[in-house]
Amino acid sequence: MTVFKGYMKIIQRNLAYMLAFFLIFAVISILTARFTENAGEQFFQPESVSITVVDQDNSALSRGVTTMLSQDNQVSPAKLNREALTEALYIRSTQYVLQIPENFEKDFSSEDVTLQVTAVPGSAAEYYLNNRIDSFLNQIRAWQAGGFSMAEAVEQALEQAAHSSKVTLLDTGETSLAGYAVSFQYLPYMYLSVLIYSVSYILKAFRSREIRLRMNASPVSPTRQLTSGTAAFLLLFLVFWGGSLLMPLLIGQGSFYTSNLFPWYLGNTLCLLISAASLAFFIGTLVQDDSAINALANSIGLGISFLCGIFVPLELLSDSVKQFSRFLPFYWYEVINRELGTHTSLTAEIRGTVTQGFLIQAAFALAFFSLTLAVNRKASRHK
């Protein structure tokens, strides 16, 4: 019990740092989740564009083009005045100027007939309206090829252009990234920074010559000392893990705890905790200088965060970076978190990916715990 209290006293000395880091992380997660809360998937919707039409033909075809554009745009007729039209484009009172030349309907069957368009260079409205006008004129040609007169072809094309299609998306179980998944995205950075710092300082304190002599001279057996130390670290890790699982409550995502994928989130965050703890023990065994502990806690946390898709989305990482990151457990944590956050149910294929990620994280933790034991055994032989 005395050894356990000793560990807890050292943990209390570093409690302010851990709480401060947790609060900073919580604020960042809340802001990020709120920012992406209404981001959702955006579907295409046609915008209303300010269009100026200079109709110099005044034919059934030219009136048909104007009527088609008026269905979901703001169309204003105007006379040909290049200076006034240029000024209107410059001040953005109009976004698109369409000039229909004389004899447009008469020369429609020839390949030389063209509509003169003036718009903001490279604007989306220009590409969209050009394609729409071309499509409308091609429909008229098709109706004419079927034996319809110009007036009848224009009427049929206008009726067809006014129709809207109902599109139903296939439900594949995939959704936009859930708010709680966004908050869990940054857990590796917090776990690594806080655990490397706290574990390294605890191990450093118990490596001091005075404490080692007192522990060797105490009536507490080495086995009980090891058990007490393990219990103290487990308590620290479980409290830290439980605190991080409260993040969905802080961002108003209480539905997380009733989600079908809640057990999978628990498994993923637990694997992350074990991986981060194993790396923290390994670093804490090697490093003994205070400045080195602070530097490594920050540099490793930031470095892994940029390499494993924590600060930079996985989609933006280059292939070479991804190939390297696949050997790190934190990359697989992010892969699993994204799969869980974008699905409401898991298919057999996704379950395989998630299970593979769990095994890789567990293998990494086992490897670093083994390295830590080997380093400790070698260091004890030299004492």
FENMO-V432673 format. One record per residue. N is the residue number from 0. RES is the residue in one letter. PSI is psi in radians with two decimals (NA if undefined). NEAR is the number of other ideal C-beta (glycine too) atoms within 8 Angstrom. D_CENTER is the distance of its C-alpha to the mean C-alpha in whole Angstrom. Layout:
n=(N,N)
res=(RES,RES)
psi=(PSI,PSI)
near=(NEAR,NEAR)
d_center=(D_CENTER,D_CENTER)
This chain:
n=(0,1,2,3,4,5,6,7,8,9,10,11,12,13,14,15,16,17,18,19,20,21,22,23,24,25,26,27,28,29,30,31,32,33,34,35,36,37,38,39,40,41,42,43,44,45,46,47,48,49,50,51,52,53,54,55,56,57,58,59,60,61,62,63,64,65,66,67,68,69,70,71,72,73,74,75,76,77,78,79,80,81,82,83,84,85,86,87,88,89,90,91,92,93,94,95,96,97,98,99,100,101,102,103,104,105,106,107,108,109,110,111,112,113,114,115,116,117,118,119,120,121,122,123,124,125,126,127,128,129,130,131,132,133,134,135,136,137,138,139,140,141,142,143,144,145,146,147,148,149,150,151,152,153,154,155,156,157,158,159,160,161,162,163,164,165,166,167,168,169,170,171,172,173,174,175,176,177,178,179,180,181,182,183,184,185,186,187,188,189,190,191,192,193,194,195,196,197,198,199,200,201,202,203,204,205,206,207,208,209,210,211,212,213,214,215,216,217,218,219,220,221,222,223,224,225,226,227,228,229,230,231,232,233,234,235,236,237,238,239,240,241,242,243,244,245,246,247,248,249,250,251,252,253,254,255,256,257,258,259,260,261,262,263,264,265,266,267,268,269,270,271,272,273,274,275,276,277,278,279,280,281,282,283,284,285,286,287,288,289,290,291,292,293,294,295,296,297,298,299,300,301,302,303,304,305,306,307,308,309,310,311,312,313,314,315,316,317,318,319,320,321,322,323,324,325,326,327,328,329,330,331,332,333,334,335,336,337,338,339,340,341,342,343,344,345,346,347,348,349,350,351,352,353,354,355,356,357,358,359,360,361,362,363,364,365,366,367,368,369,370,371,372,373,374,375,376,377,378,379,380,381,382)
res=(M,T,V,F,K,G,Y,M,K,I,I,Q,R,N,L,A,Y,M,L,A,F,F,L,I,F,A,V,I,S,I,L,T,A,R,F,T,E,N,A,G,E,Q,F,F,Q,P,E,S,V,S,I,T,V,V,D,Q,D,N,S,A,L,S,R,G,V,T,T,M,L,S,Q,D,N,Q,V,S,P,A,K,L,N,R,E,A,L,T,E,A,L,Y,I,R,S,T,Q,Y,V,L,Q,I,P,E,N,F,E,K,D,F,S,S,E,D,V,T,L,Q,V,T,A,V,P,G,S,A,A,E,Y,Y,L,N,N,R,I,D,S,F,L,N,Q,I,R,A,W,Q,A,G,G,F,S,M,A,E,A,V,E,Q,A,L,E,Q,A,A,H,S,S,K,V,T,L,L,D,T,G,E,T,S,L,A,G,Y,A,V,S,F,Q,Y,L,P,Y,M,Y,L,S,V,L,I,Y,S,V,S,Y,I,L,K,A,F,R,S,R,E,I,R,L,R,M,N,A,S,P,V,S,P,T,R,Q,L,T,S,G,T,A,A,F,L,L,L,F,L,V,F,W,G,G,S,L,L,M,P,L,L,I,G,Q,G,S,F,Y,T,S,N,L,F,P,W,Y,L,G,N,T,L,C,L,L,I,S,A,A,S,L,A,F,F,I,G,T,L,V,Q,D,D,S,A,I,N,A,L,A,N,S,I,G,L,G,I,S,F,L,C,G,I,F,V,P,L,E,L,L,S,D,S,V,K,Q,F,S,R,F,L,P,F,Y,W,Y,E,V,I,N,R,E,L,G,T,H,T,S,L,T,A,E,I,R,G,T,V,T,Q,G,F,L,I,Q,A,A,F,A,L,A,F,F,S,L,T,L,A,V,N,R,K,A,S,R,H,K)
psi=(-0.61,-0.72,-0.72,-0.74,-0.61,-0.75,-0.74,-0.59,-0.72,-0.65,-0.70,-0.57,-0.55,0.16,-0.62,-0.74,-0.78,-0.72,-0.72,-0.76,-0.68,-0.71,-0.71,-0.78,-0.70,-0.75,-0.77,-0.73,-0.73,-0.80,-0.73,-0.76,-0.70,-0.62,-0.63,0.06,-0.72,0.24,-0.86,3.11,2.28,2.26,2.74,2.35,2.26,2.38,2.68,2.13,2.46,2.03,2.39,2.18,2.17,1.70,1.79,0.02,-0.68,0.92,3.07,-0.66,-0.80,-0.70,-0.58,-0.72,-0.76,-0.73,-0.72,-0.77,-0.48,-0.17,-0.65,0.50,2.93,1.80,2.26,2.19,2.66,2.78,2.81,1.87,1.63,-0.68,-0.79,-0.67,-0.67,-0.71,-0.69,-0.69,-0.67,-0.73,0.08,0.45,-0.33,2.62,-0.23,2.19,2.12,2.13,2.07,1.97,2.91,2.66,0.44,-0.78,-0.67,-0.70,0.21,-0.60,-0.33,2.82,-0.13,-0.26,2.32,2.68,2.38,2.15,2.37,2.19,3.03,2.16,2.27,0.15,2.68,-0.59,-0.66,-0.87,-0.74,-0.85,-0.63,-0.79,-0.63,-0.71,-0.74,-0.73,-0.72,-0.76,-0.62,-0.61,-0.71,-0.72,-0.68,-0.74,-0.68,-0.66,-0.40,0.07,0.10,2.59,2.99,-0.81,-0.73,-0.67,-0.72,-0.74,-0.76,-0.72,-0.68,-0.71,-0.69,-0.66,-0.47,-0.28,2.55,2.56,2.45,2.14,2.22,2.12,2.42,2.24,1.82,0.07,0.00,2.34,3.12,2.83,2.16,2.70,-0.72,-0.50,-0.56,-0.75,-0.64,-0.29,-0.55,0.07,-0.70,-0.67,-0.77,-0.78,-0.85,-0.85,-0.83,-0.77,-0.70,-0.74,-0.93,-0.80,-0.72,-0.71,-0.65,-0.81,-0.67,-0.71,-0.71,-0.12,-0.12,2.56,-0.71,-0.78,-0.66,-0.71,-0.70,-0.70,-0.63,-0.55,-0.16,2.74,-0.03,2.23,2.69,-0.60,-0.73,-0.59,-0.77,-0.70,-0.72,-0.74,-0.73,-0.71,-0.69,-0.77,-0.70,-0.71,-0.76,-0.80,-0.72,-0.70,-0.73,-0.75,-0.79,-0.68,-0.69,-0.48,-0.14,-0.06,-0.74,-0.57,-0.65,-0.43,0.23,0.54,0.99,-0.34,-0.25,-0.68,-0.25,0.11,2.62,-0.40,0.10,-0.79,-0.59,-0.65,-0.72,-0.80,-0.70,-0.80,-0.57,-0.72,-0.68,-0.76,-0.78,-0.72,-0.81,-0.68,-0.71,-0.73,-0.65,-0.72,-0.72,-0.79,-0.72,-0.48,-0.55,-0.60,2.39,-0.17,2.40,-0.80,-0.63,-0.63,-0.83,-0.73,-0.76,-0.67,-0.73,-0.79,-0.73,-0.74,-0.78,-0.76,-0.84,-0.59,-0.65,-0.52,-0.50,0.29,0.43,-0.90,-0.47,2.22,2.55,-0.55,-0.41,-0.13,2.49,2.84,-0.65,-0.68,-0.72,-0.68,-0.67,-0.74,-0.39,-0.35,0.00,2.43,-0.45,-0.44,-0.75,-0.52,-0.77,-0.67,-0.80,-0.75,-0.66,-0.69,-0.75,-0.63,-0.32,0.16,2.58,-0.26,2.75,2.23,3.02,-0.66,-0.75,-0.66,-0.67,-0.73,-0.74,-0.77,-0.70,-0.74,-0.70,-0.79,-0.67,-0.74,-0.72,-0.69,-0.70,-0.81,-0.75,-0.71,-0.77,-0.55,-0.66,-0.74,-0.68,-0.76,-0.69,-0.73,-0.74,-0.71,-0.70,-0.70,-0.63,-0.51,-0.52,-0.10,NA)
near=(5,7,12,11,8,10,14,10,8,12,12,7,7,12,8,6,10,12,8,8,11,12,8,8,11,10,8,9,14,11,8,11,14,8,7,10,7,4,6,5,4,4,4,4,4,6,5,7,11,11,15,14,14,13,10,10,12,6,9,9,13,13,11,14,15,12,9,13,14,7,8,4,11,7,10,9,8,10,4,8,7,6,6,8,15,9,8,11,13,6,6,7,5,12,11,14,14,15,11,12,11,5,7,15,11,6,9,11,3,6,3,5,8,5,10,7,11,9,12,9,5,4,9,5,12,13,8,10,16,9,8,10,13,8,8,13,10,8,12,15,8,8,12,11,6,6,4,8,6,11,7,9,12,13,9,11,14,11,8,8,10,7,6,4,4,4,4,4,4,4,4,4,8,5,8,7,9,11,12,14,13,13,17,13,9,14,12,16,14,12,13,17,12,14,14,18,14,14,14,15,14,14,11,13,9,13,8,8,5,6,11,10,8,8,11,6,5,7,3,9,6,5,6,9,11,8,8,13,12,8,9,12,12,8,9,10,11,8,8,13,11,8,8,12,9,8,12,13,8,10,13,6,12,8,6,11,7,6,8,5,11,10,6,11,13,9,9,16,13,9,15,15,12,11,15,13,13,15,13,14,13,13,13,15,11,6,11,5,6,7,6,9,15,9,8,12,14,9,8,12,13,10,8,14,13,9,12,13,11,13,7,8,6,10,4,5,11,5,5,6,9,11,7,9,12,8,4,12,12,13,13,13,17,14,12,14,12,11,12,14,12,11,12,6,7,10,7,5,6,10,9,8,11,14,8,9,14,12,8,10,15,10,8,12,14,9,9,13,11,8,9,12,8,8,11,9,8,8,9,7,6,5,4)
d_center=(46,47,44,41,42,42,39,38,39,37,34,35,36,32,31,31,28,26,26,25,22,21,22,20,17,17,18,14,13,15,14,10,10,13,12,9,12,13,11,11,12,15,18,21,23,26,27,31,32,35,38,41,43,47,49,52,53,53,53,52,49,48,48,46,43,43,43,40,38,39,37,34,35,37,40,43,46,47,50,50,50,48,48,47,44,42,42,41,38,38,37,35,37,37,34,36,40,41,45,47,50,54,55,51,52,55,53,50,52,52,49,50,49,46,44,43,40,39,35,33,32,29,28,26,29,31,30,29,33,34,33,34,38,38,37,39,42,42,42,45,47,46,48,51,51,51,54,53,55,52,53,52,49,47,48,46,43,43,43,40,38,38,37,33,32,30,27,26,22,23,21,19,18,14,12,9,7,10,10,12,9,7,10,11,8,11,14,15,16,18,19,20,21,23,25,26,28,29,30,32,34,35,36,38,40,41,42,44,48,49,47,48,51,51,49,51,54,53,54,51,50,48,46,46,45,42,41,41,39,36,37,36,33,32,32,30,27,27,28,24,23,24,23,19,19,21,17,17,20,19,17,19,17,21,20,18,21,23,20,21,19,20,22,19,17,20,21,18,18,21,21,19,21,24,23,22,26,27,26,27,30,31,30,32,35,35,34,37,37,35,34,32,31,29,28,27,25,23,23,22,19,17,18,17,13,13,15,13,9,9,9,8,5,8,9,10,12,16,18,20,17,16,20,20,17,18,21,19,19,15,14,15,14,10,11,13,10,8,11,13,10,10,14,17,19,19,21,24,21,18,21,22,19,18,22,22,19,21,24,22,21,25,27,25,26,30,30,29,32,34,34,34,37,39,39,40,43,44,44,46,48,49,50)
